[in-house]
Amino acid sequence: MAPESAHSEGAELGRYLRARRTQTSPGHVGLTVGAGIRRTPGLRREELATLAGISIDYYVRLERGKETRPSPAVLDSLARALHMDDQERQHLRELAARAARYTPEPPPAPSRVVRPHLKLLLDSLRPHPAYVISRSMDVLAWNPGGLALYAGLDDWPPKQRNLARYLFLHPAAPELFSDWDRQITACVARLRAIAGTAPDAPDLTGLVGELLLKSPDFAGLWERYEVTGRKAAQKTFRHPRVGTVTLTAQSLHVEGTPGQRIGVYTAEPGTPDHDAVLLLDMTAPATRPTRHDAAHESG
């Protein structure tokens, strides 16, 4: 085994534990806080070790990335002590599994090629906005409303169109979403969850590096290391072209192409929201793939 790789993966596990520990209040886990000022945010290491039933020395080694093979029982005890939900618990297990084994090279990024029948599917969903995105939230294909719904996204060249980049870097995004804070929190949680199991994947490292440099909001959320976000079933858009519209969101995994998902927004026919969707579809500018895009898709 390559020690450097094992240490790197162990460090990722340790960073996750530390982030969850420092964001868990003593009161939340049933500890009585004394009158003195606590210098440590959240739980102290010795408090978490006690709650999980493990030695403080062992826990310190875990958090520092020096212990890379915790047993399933230890992981479950830590998850219970930190009141992790199912998604956070699964992420902890995946990080531990990765730390325990050596991966010589990061797996390649999933394919960006969108199969022709999916483009037909997007077109058949009109007037409802729909698109295909990658695991790192690149917008790979869309119908007219799917692109127009994110006001101003079509100002960017196709290769730059990414929903995470849009939320943090496009000036129209905070105006488009009334709950922009919740949107960006859920976005970072999703990227964090993926990066935890594929930290060196080029499609993620490039995007995360760019957002860390350009967005203080992203950098602050990234450091929190949350992997669960509250994804609302409905989203309200304050769209400059069609006004305020509330749509039901649905995300579907694409069979046979790992990492790709279809996003669809629907509205009940006969409602003002559906009328707005019709107007958005009718007035969306027509877009055609560039030569580069066409060549990329055929490859």
BELVEN-V492574 format. One record per pair of residues at least 6 apart in sequence whose C-alpha atoms are under 7 Angstrom apart, sorted by the first residue. I is the first residue (numbers start at 1). J is the second residue. If there is no record, write none. Layout:
i=I j=J
i=I j=J
//
This chain:
i=1 j=102
i=2 j=102
i=5 j=102
i=6 j=99
i=6 j=102
i=7 j=65
i=7 j=66
i=9 j=98
i=9 j=99
i=10 j=65
i=10 j=66
i=10 j=67
i=10 j=68
i=10 j=99
i=11 j=64
i=11 j=65
i=13 j=65
i=13 j=95
i=13 j=96
i=14 j=62
i=14 j=63
i=14 j=64
i=14 j=65
i=15 j=63
i=16 j=225
i=17 j=63
i=18 j=63
i=19 j=224
i=19 j=225
i=21 j=42
i=21 j=43
i=21 j=82
i=22 j=41
i=22 j=42
i=22 j=43
i=23 j=41
i=23 j=42
i=24 j=42
i=24 j=43
i=24 j=82
i=25 j=42
i=25 j=43
i=26 j=32
i=26 j=33
i=26 j=42
i=26 j=43
i=45 j=56
i=46 j=56
i=48 j=81
i=49 j=55
i=49 j=56
i=49 j=59
i=51 j=81
i=52 j=77
i=52 j=78
i=52 j=81
i=61 j=67
i=62 j=68
i=68 j=96
i=68 j=99
i=68 j=100
i=69 j=96
i=69 j=100
i=79 j=89
i=87 j=228
i=88 j=227
i=88 j=228
i=91 j=193
i=94 j=197
i=95 j=196
i=95 j=197
i=106 j=200
i=106 j=201
i=107 j=201
i=108 j=201
i=109 j=201
i=109 j=202
i=109 j=203
i=110 j=258
i=110 j=259
i=112 j=134
i=112 j=140
i=113 j=297
i=114 j=140
i=114 j=297
i=119 j=141
i=122 j=130
i=122 j=131
i=122 j=142
i=122 j=143
i=123 j=143
i=127 j=145
i=127 j=277
i=127 j=278
i=127 j=281
i=128 j=145
i=128 j=264
i=128 j=265
i=128 j=266
i=128 j=277
i=129 j=143
i=129 j=145
i=129 j=146
i=129 j=149
i=129 j=264
i=129 j=265
i=130 j=142
i=130 j=143
i=130 j=145
i=130 j=146
i=130 j=263
i=130 j=264
i=130 j=265
i=131 j=139
i=131 j=141
i=131 j=142
i=131 j=143
i=131 j=146
i=131 j=262
i=131 j=263
i=131 j=264
i=132 j=139
i=132 j=140
i=132 j=141
i=132 j=142
i=132 j=260
i=132 j=261
i=132 j=262
i=132 j=263
i=133 j=139
i=133 j=140
i=133 j=260
i=133 j=261
i=133 j=262
i=134 j=140
i=134 j=259
i=134 j=260
i=134 j=261
i=135 j=259
i=135 j=260
i=136 j=191
i=136 j=203
i=136 j=204
i=137 j=162
i=137 j=163
i=137 j=164
i=138 j=161
i=138 j=162
i=138 j=163
i=139 j=161
i=139 j=162
i=139 j=163
i=144 j=281
i=144 j=284
i=144 j=286
i=145 j=280
i=145 j=281
i=145 j=284
i=147 j=153
i=147 j=154
i=148 j=284
i=151 j=172
i=151 j=239
i=152 j=172
i=153 j=161
i=153 j=166
i=164 j=187
i=166 j=173
i=167 j=173
i=167 j=184
i=168 j=215
i=168 j=218
i=174 j=180
i=175 j=238
i=176 j=237
i=176 j=238
i=176 j=239
i=177 j=236
i=177 j=237
i=177 j=238
i=185 j=221
i=185 j=229
i=186 j=229
i=186 j=230
i=186 j=231
i=188 j=221
i=188 j=222
i=189 j=226
i=189 j=227
i=189 j=228
i=189 j=229
i=190 j=227
i=190 j=228
i=192 j=225
i=192 j=226
i=192 j=227
i=193 j=227
i=195 j=204
i=211 j=218
i=212 j=218
i=212 j=219
i=233 j=248
i=233 j=249
i=234 j=246
i=234 j=247
i=234 j=248
i=234 j=249
i=235 j=246
i=235 j=247
i=235 j=248
i=235 j=249
i=236 j=244
i=236 j=245
i=236 j=246
i=236 j=247
i=237 j=244
i=237 j=245
i=237 j=246
i=238 j=244
i=238 j=245
i=242 j=276
i=242 j=279
i=242 j=280
i=245 j=273
i=245 j=276
i=246 j=273
i=247 j=265
i=247 j=266
i=247 j=267
i=248 j=265
i=248 j=266
i=248 j=267
i=249 j=264
i=249 j=265
i=249 j=266
i=250 j=263
i=250 j=264
i=250 j=265
i=251 j=261
i=251 j=262
i=251 j=263
i=251 j=264
i=252 j=261
i=252 j=262
i=252 j=263
i=253 j=260
i=253 j=261
i=253 j=262
i=254 j=260
i=254 j=261
i=254 j=262
i=267 j=273
i=267 j=274
i=268 j=274
//
